[in-house]
Amino acid sequence: MPTFENNLFTRFSRENRPLSLALNQQAEECLRIHLVPFSEDEKRTLPVADLVAELVGKAAVEPPALGEGIRLLGRTTETSRPTLERGVKGLVHVFTFAVETAGDVGWLVYWPDLAAHGADPVDAGFSDEEVYEQLQSDSWTPEAALRKWELGRLASRWFLRSDGEARMLSVRVDVTPQDLLQAADSDEIRSRVVHVWIEAIRPVVDAIAAQIREFNEQILPAFYTEQITALQRNLRGIHRISTEVEIPFSHLSQPELSVEPAGDTGAQPTVLDVALGDHRLSRASFEDVVRTIRVWGSGVERYPRSYSKFTEDMLSDTLCVMLNAALPGADREVYRKAGKTDVSVRADSVDDGLGPETVFVCENKIWGGKAEVPDNLDQLCGYLDARDTKAVLLYCVRNKDVDRTRLDALSALREVDGFVREAGQISGWPLLRVERDGRGIDLLVAFVHTYDKKADEANRD
């Protein structure tokens, strides 16, 4: 499920969070997880329609919808609003409201692929230059500064607020002192202050709901029918080869292994070094590791004030504890802290008989800017020595804008030597394919947001 909180209903969401991609990942994840309880015979012999109905029932998404209720969550006062008078800051009162919703509100972080007319981002009135460029000193005016401030507020205008395990759709409304005076004598303040924002996003929410209904009713059944049909053909082939093919033989010779001492050292050999084929961490095991890191990251993000002061070593220590506590192999010390920040898995810990080649590494870094990304990747690749490996490059982001950091990191990684393609996502984090020195690397790039708003405000004061 989505983990984003801000940038709802904005141009950034439209350009970076397509709903179709998230829904397709939902379908694939459900297929992988919910086929596990079925035996191979059941997957091979059960009617396709029955299996498809089972999967559709589990993967279907409840479309979100807006209700009519509004509830005040809180109010704060800020002194950072630019005014049309040069050098003067103005007051702004920020009212936060929860908006009643039905269905699965988490899907509102995505943008519908076929949005109808009127389903526009809340910042659609701003130009590309205003959205993506910093305000230059030679173009600074009080009007430009105020417009840039208003644009920045739109990124956090709509957000998801956690309420226990559930999340609610919330909106921040800026009210100036002049607005307060008008509200004191107006009967239309409710509609003007809150409902104008709700009506602006209603076409987007309706488009999201319509696409999800199409996903539930058409795309899911077609996708699962195709996948189950192909799976059953493969399983029938395996079953027939396993049960119907007989190759008579009278004697099966067993190869003998012998070890000759290299020179007369007087010591008898005790280990036979063999050239292994592929060393790899299975996709299922890799996804288990990633999900555990995601749980750890969510816990860190809930307490940014504490973790924002941690060094890379300290963050890696807590991650290692989590991995050892949550995953199989902890008793063999598979997950361990080595060097400064890496967490690694060796092939001989994955399967008996394999050598000690490293097949998984997690490198934990505090985000230091786009320019450091190539060196971070080089360091991580230096820990890997198997031919087919998996790795996580984990960034702890202390900047306010974690989405900008994500874009910068991915942009830098696309330009590094050996980048092949973007291969999808796991647990909402991007998965890339990289090739280095004859090695194929499945690189997952993870981001944990440890921005401490209170500390940032204190430093500015």
C-alpha positions in Angstrom: 0.0 0.0 0.0 1.1 3.6 -0.5 3.2 5.3 2.1 3.3 8.8 0.6 1.8 11.6 2.8 2.2 14.9 0.9 1.9 16.3 -2.6 -1.6 15.0 -3.0 -3.5 16.2 -6.1 -0.5 18.2 -7.4 1.4 18.2 -10.7 4.1 16.3 -8.9 1.6 13.5 -8.2 0.4 13.5 -11.8 3.9 13.2 -13.2 5.4 10.8 -10.7 2.6 8.6 -9.2 0.6 7.0 -12.0 -2.4 5.0 -10.6 -2.1 2.3 -13.2 1.5 1.4 -12.1 0.4 1.1 -8.4 -2.6 -1.0 -9.3 -0.6 -3.4 -11.5 1.9 -3.9 -8.7 -1.1 -4.6 -6.4 -2.3 -7.3 -8.8 1.2 -8.9 -9.1 1.9 -8.9 -5.4 -1.5 -10.5 -4.6 -0.8 -13.2 -7.2 2.6 -14.0 -5.6 1.3 -14.0 -2.0 -2.1 -15.7 -2.3 -1.1 -18.6 -4.5 1.3 -19.8 -1.7 -1.3 -21.7 0.3 -2.3 -23.8 -2.8 -0.4 -27.0 -3.4 1.1 -27.6 -6.8 -1.6 -30.2 -7.6 -4.3 -27.6 -6.7 -2.7 -24.9 -8.8 -2.5 -27.4 -11.7 -6.0 -29.0 -11.5 -8.4 -26.4 -10.0 -10.7 -24.7 -12.5 -9.2 -21.5 -13.8 -12.4 -19.6 -13.0 -12.3 -20.6 -9.3 -8.6 -19.5 -8.9 -9.3 -16.3 -10.7 -12.3 -15.5 -8.5 -10.3 -16.2 -5.4 -7.5 -13.9 -6.4 -9.8 -11.1 -7.6 -11.6 -11.2 -4.3 -8.3 -10.7 -2.5 -6.8 -8.1 -4.8 -9.8 -5.9 -5.5 -9.5 -2.3 -4.2 -12.3 -0.4 -2.5 -12.6 2.8 -4.5 -12.2 6.0 -2.4 -15.0 8.6 -2.3 -15.5 12.0 -0.6 -18.2 12.4 2.1 -19.8 15.6 3.3 -18.4 15.7 6.8 -15.6 18.1 7.9 -13.9 18.0 11.3 -11.4 20.5 12.7 -8.1 18.9 13.7 -6.1 21.9 14.9 -5.0 25.4 14.4 -1.5 27.1 14.4 -0.3 30.6 13.7 2.8 31.3 11.5 4.7 34.5 10.8 6.4 33.4 7.6 3.9 34.6 4.9 5.4 37.1 2.5 3.5 40.3 1.9 3.4 42.8 -0.9 5.5 45.2 1.3 9.2 44.5 0.8 10.9 42.9 3.8 7.7 42.5 5.8 6.3 39.1 6.8 2.7 38.6 7.6 0.6 36.4 9.9 -1.2 33.4 8.6 -3.5 31.1 10.6 -3.4 27.5 9.5 -6.6 25.5 10.1 -6.3 21.8 9.6 -9.5 19.9 8.8 -10.2 16.2 8.3 -12.5 15.4 5.4 -14.9 12.5 5.6 -14.1 9.7 3.1 -15.3 6.3 2.2 -13.3 3.4 0.8 -9.5 3.0 0.8 -8.2 6.6 1.2 -4.6 5.5 0.6 -5.1 5.4 -3.1 -5.7 9.1 -3.2 -1.9 9.7 -3.3 -1.9 8.5 -7.0 -3.0 10.3 -10.1 -5.7 8.7 -12.4 -4.3 7.9 -15.9 -7.5 8.9 -17.7 -8.6 12.0 -15.7 -11.7 13.6 -17.1 -12.1 17.3 -17.9 -11.9 19.4 -14.8 -9.7 16.9 -12.9 -6.7 19.3 -12.7 -3.9 19.5 -10.1 -4.4 22.1 -7.4 -1.2 23.8 -8.7 -2.2 23.7 -12.4 -2.2 27.5 -12.5 1.5 27.7 -12.0 4.1 27.6 -14.8 6.8 25.0 -15.1 9.4 27.6 -14.2 7.5 28.4 -11.0 7.1 24.8 -10.1 10.7 23.6 -10.7 12.9 26.7 -10.5 14.2 28.5 -7.5 13.4 32.2 -7.2 16.5 34.0 -8.5 17.7 37.1 -6.7 17.6 39.2 -9.8 13.9 38.3 -10.4 12.8 38.7 -6.8 9.8 41.0 -6.1 7.3 41.0 -3.2 4.7 39.6 -5.7 7.0 36.8 -6.9 7.9 35.9 -3.4 4.3 35.6 -2.3 3.4 33.5 -5.4 6.3 31.2 -4.7 5.2 30.8 -1.1 1.7 30.0 -2.2 3.0 27.4 -4.6 5.1 25.8 -1.8 2.0 25.5 0.4 0.1 23.6 -2.3 2.5 20.6 -2.0 1.3 20.1 1.6 -2.2 21.4 1.2 -3.7 17.9 1.0 -2.2 15.1 3.0 -2.9 11.8 4.7 -2.9 11.9 8.5 -2.4 8.8 10.5 -5.0 8.0 13.1 -3.9 4.7 14.7 -3.6 2.2 11.9 -6.0 4.2 9.6 -5.2 7.3 7.6 -7.6 10.2 7.0 -7.7 12.8 4.2 -6.8 16.1 5.6 -6.5 19.7 4.3 -4.5 22.7 5.6 -6.2 26.0 4.9 -4.3 29.3 5.2 -6.4 32.2 6.6 -5.0 35.7 6.7 -6.0 38.3 9.4 -8.1 40.0 6.7 -9.9 36.7 6.1 -10.7 36.4 9.8 -12.3 39.8 9.9 -14.4 38.9 6.9 -15.4 35.6 8.5 -16.6 37.4 11.6 -19.3 39.1 9.5 -20.0 36.4 6.8 -22.3 33.5 6.6 -20.4 32.0 3.7 -17.1 31.4 5.4 -17.6 27.6 5.6 -18.1 27.3 1.8 -15.3 29.8 0.9 -12.6 28.5 3.2 -13.0 24.7 3.0 -15.5 23.7 0.3 -13.7 25.5 -2.5 -10.7 23.2 -1.9 -12.9 20.1 -1.7 -14.8 20.8 -4.9 -11.4 21.4 -6.7 -10.3 17.8 -6.0 -13.6 16.1 -6.3 -13.2 15.4 -10.1 -9.7 13.9 -9.4 -11.2 11.6 -6.6 -14.0 10.6 -8.9 -11.5 9.7 -11.7 -9.5 7.6 -9.3 -12.6 5.8 -8.2 -13.7 5.1 -11.8 -10.3 3.7 -12.7 -10.2 1.5 -9.6 -13.7 0.1 -10.5 -12.5 -0.7 -14.0 -9.4 -2.4 -12.4 -11.6 -4.5 -10.2 -14.2 -5.5 -12.8 -12.1 -5.8 -16.0 -8.3 -5.7 -15.6 -8.0 -8.0 -12.6 -10.1 -10.9 -14.1 -8.3 -10.6 -17.5 -4.8 -10.5 -15.9 -5.4 -13.4 -13.5 -7.0 -15.5 -16.2 -4.0 -15.0 -18.4 -1.5 -15.7 -15.6 -3.3 -18.8 -14.2 -3.8 -20.3 -17.7 0.0 -19.9 -18.4 0.8 -21.3 -14.9 -1.3 -24.4 -15.3 0.2 -25.1 -18.8 3.6 -25.0 -17.2 2.6 -27.2 -14.3 0.9 -29.7 -16.6 4.2 -30.0 -18.6 6.2 -30.5 -15.4 3.7 -33.1 -14.1 3.8 -35.1 -17.4 7.6 -35.1 -17.6 7.8 -36.1 -13.9 5.3 -38.9 -14.1 5.2 -40.2 -17.7 8.8 -40.1 -18.9 10.9 -43.2 -18.0 14.5 -43.7 -18.9 15.6 -47.3 -18.0 19.1 -47.7 -16.7 21.1 -50.5 -15.2 23.8 -48.6 -13.4 24.3 -45.1 -12.3 27.9 -44.3 -11.7 28.8 -41.9 -9.0 31.6 -39.4 -9.6 34.5 -39.5 -7.2 36.1 -36.4 -5.8 39.8 -36.4 -4.9 41.9 -33.7 -3.5 45.7 -33.7 -4.0 47.9 -31.7 -1.7 49.6 -28.7 -3.4 53.2 -29.5 -2.6 54.6 -31.3 0.4 53.4 -29.2 3.3 52.7 -32.1 5.6 49.1 -30.9 6.1 46.2 -32.9 4.8 43.5 -30.9 3.0 40.2 -30.5 4.8 38.3 -28.3 2.4 37.6 -28.8 -1.3 37.3 -25.4 -3.1 34.9 -25.7 -6.1 33.8 -23.2 -8.7 30.2 -22.5 -8.0 27.6 -21.7 -10.6 25.1 -18.8 -9.7 25.1 -17.4 -6.3 21.9 -15.5 -5.7 19.4 -14.5 -3.0 16.0 -15.6 -4.2 13.4 -13.0 -5.0 11.2 -14.1 -2.2 14.0 -13.8 0.3 15.0 -10.4 -1.1 11.4 -9.1 -0.8 11.2 -10.4 2.8 14.4 -8.3 3.6 12.9 -5.2 1.9 9.6 -5.5 3.8 11.5 -5.7 7.1 13.6 -2.7 6.1 10.3 -0.9 5.3 8.8 -1.7 8.7 12.1 -0.4 10.3 11.9 2.7 8.2 8.3 3.4 9.1 9.2 3.2 12.8 12.1 5.6 12.4 9.9 8.1 10.6 7.5 8.1 13.5 10.2 9.5 15.8 12.2 11.9 13.6 13.4 14.0 16.5 15.4 11.1 18.0 16.6 9.5 14.8 17.6 12.8 13.1 20.5 12.9 15.6 21.8 9.4 14.8 25.0 8.8 12.9 25.1 6.4 10.0 26.7 3.8 12.3 23.9 4.1 14.9 21.2 3.9 12.2 22.9 0.7 10.8 23.0 -0.8 14.3 19.3 -0.4 14.8 18.6 -1.8 11.4 20.8 -4.9 12.1 18.9 -5.5 15.3 15.6 -5.4 13.4 16.8 -7.8 10.7 18.2 -10.3 13.2 15.0 -10.1 15.2 12.6 -10.5 12.3 14.1 -12.8 9.7 15.2 -16.4 9.4 18.9 -17.0 9.7 19.4 -14.7 12.6 20.8 -17.5 14.7 23.5 -18.0 12.1 24.3 -14.3 12.2 23.5 -13.9 8.5 22.6 -10.2 9.0 25.4 -8.3 10.5 27.1 -4.9 10.6 30.4 -5.0 8.7 32.7 -2.0 8.2 30.8 1.2 8.7 27.3 0.9 7.3 26.8 -2.3 5.3 24.5 -5.2 6.2 25.3 -8.3 4.2 24.2 -11.9 3.4 26.7 -14.5 2.2 25.9 -17.4 -0.1 27.0 -20.0 2.5 24.3 -18.6 4.8 21.6 -19.0 2.2 22.2 -22.6 1.2 24.5 -25.4 2.4 27.4 -26.1 0.1 27.8 -22.6 -1.2 30.9 -20.6 -0.8 31.3 -17.3 1.2 30.6 -15.0 -1.7 28.4 -11.9 -0.8 25.0 -12.1 -2.4 23.3 -9.2 -0.6 24.4 -5.9 0.8 22.4 -3.0 2.4 24.4 0.3 2.4 22.9 2.9 4.7 23.7 6.5 4.0 22.6 9.9 5.3 21.6 11.8 2.2 24.3 14.3 1.3 23.2 15.4 -2.2 23.0 14.3 -5.7 26.8 14.5 -6.3 27.5 11.8 -3.7 25.3 9.2 -5.3 27.9 7.7 -7.8 30.4 7.3 -4.9 27.7 5.7 -2.7 27.0 3.2 -5.4 30.7 2.5 -6.0 31.1 1.8 -2.3 28.2 -0.6 -2.2 29.3 -2.4 -5.4 32.7 -2.9 -3.7 31.1 -5.2 -1.1 29.6 -7.5 -3.7 31.5 -10.4 -5.3 29.0 -12.9 -6.6 27.9 -12.9 -10.2 24.2 -12.3 -9.5 23.5 -10.2 -6.5 20.9 -8.0 -4.8 21.5 -4.8 -2.9 19.8 -2.0 -1.1 21.0 1.6 -1.2 19.2 3.1 1.8 19.1 6.9 2.2 18.1 8.5 5.5 16.8 11.9 4.3 16.9 14.8 6.7 15.7 17.4 4.2 12.2 18.7 4.3 11.4 17.6 0.7 11.9 13.9 0.5 10.2 13.6 -2.8 12.7 16.0 -4.4 15.5 13.9 -2.9 14.0 10.8 -4.4 14.0 12.4 -7.9 17.5 13.6 -7.5 18.8 10.2 -6.4 17.1 8.4 -9.3 18.3 11.0 -11.8 21.9 10.5 -10.6 21.6 6.7 -10.7 20.3 6.7 -14.3 23.5 8.4 -15.3 26.0 6.1 -13.6 28.1 3.6 -15.5 26.3 0.3 -15.9 22.7 1.5 -15.4 20.5 -0.8 -17.4 16.8 -0.1 -16.6 14.2 0.6 -14.0 12.7 -2.8 -13.1 9.7 -1.8 -11.0 9.1 -1.4 -7.3 9.2 -3.4 -4.1 7.2 -2.1 -1.1 6.9 1.3 -2.9 10.7 1.7 -3.4 12.2 1.8 -6.9 14.1 -1.3 -8.2 16.9 -0.7 -10.7 19.0 -3.1 -12.7 22.8 -2.3 -12.8 25.7 -4.2 -14.3 29.2 -3.8 -13.0 32.3 -5.8 -13.8 30.3 -8.8 -15.2 27.9 -8.8 -12.2 24.2 -8.2 -12.5 22.8 -6.2 -9.6 19.2 -5.8 -8.6 19.5 -2.5 -6.8 16.6 -1.3 -4.6 16.8 2.4 -3.6 15.1 3.1 -0.3 14.3 6.4 1.4 13.6 6.9 5.1 12.5 10.5 6.0 14.0 11.7 9.3 13.3 15.4 8.9 12.7 17.0 12.3 10.5 20.0 11.7 10.8 21.4 15.2 14.6 21.3 15.1 14.6 23.0 11.7 12.3 25.8 12.9 14.5 26.2 16.0 17.6 26.5 13.9 16.0 29.1 11.7 14.9 31.2 14.7 
